[in-house]
Amino acid sequence: TGLLQCCDLKDIKLAYRLNKAMEKGDNWKFLDMDRLNAYWSKFFSLLCMMEQIDVVLKWYKEMSPSLFYPTPKNILDLLQALDAANHLEVIPSVW
């Protein structure tokens, strides 16, 4: 649960450091599928809020659907990020 609480802090640098630790070896195996999906969901929402849109889209393409299935909130966060960045033309490619 420590991983999930970090993302609530809205600290993108810390989230990236945690993500690097998650990707090391088999660390991701310590979370069950529900927690893993919750982790990716929160991480992605944080990206949508804090990152440039091209970075968000890069992560989205890498993460979905191989690492996680976006929740309705993730889709809404992505749409809001696209709207804020004035990139609504990208919607068909992420759908």
N, C-alpha and C positions, 0 to 999 in steps of 0.2 A: 504494500500500500504506500510505502515511501515514494515509490516512483510516481504514483498518481498524484500525491499531494504536491510534489514539486511543480507539476504543470499548473496547479491552481495558483501558484505564486506569480505566474506570468513572467517568469525569468527564462528567456529563450536560450541564453548561454548555458545555464544550468541544465535545461532540458536536453540540449545537444550533448553535454558531457554525460548525462545519464544514458542517453541513447547510444553513445559510443561504448559505454560499459555494457549495455544490454547486448550489443552486437559482438562483443568479445567472446570467443569460444562458444560454449553452450549456455551462457548465462540466461538466455531467453527461456530455456527449459524450466527455470524455477517458477515461472508463472503458468497457471493453467490457461486454457484457451479463452475463457471469459475475461480473466484479468489481462491477458495479452491484448485482446481486442479493445478492452477499456483503456489500456495504456496507449495503444496506437490512436484510438479515437481522441483522447485528450491531447496527445502530442500533435495530432493534425489540427485540432481546433486552435491550439496555441500558435502553430505555424500560420494559420489563416489570419490570426489577430496581429501577429508581431512581425511577419516576414514580408519581403517584397513578393509580388504576385508570381514572378518567374520562378522564384525559389519554391513557393507553395505548389505550383503546377508540376515542377520537377519531382518533388516529394510525392505528390498525388499519383503521378504516373508510376513511380517506383513502388509505392505502398499498396495501391489498390489494383486489383483485388487479391494480390498474392500475400500481402502481410495482414490486411484487414479489410473488412467490408464496411464502407462508410455508413454511419448512422444517418438518419434524417437531419440531425443537428450538424453533422459534418458537412452534408450537402448544403445546408443553409449557410454555414460558415463560409464554405467555398464560394457560394453565390454572392454573399455579401462582400467577400474579398475581391471577387471579379468586378462587382459593381463599383466598389470604392476605387479600384485601379482603372476603371473605365475599359474593361476587357470583356464585356458581355459577349462579344463575337466568338469567344473561346468555348462557350457553353456546349455547342454540339460535339466538340472533340472530347470533352470530359464526361459527357453523358454516356 
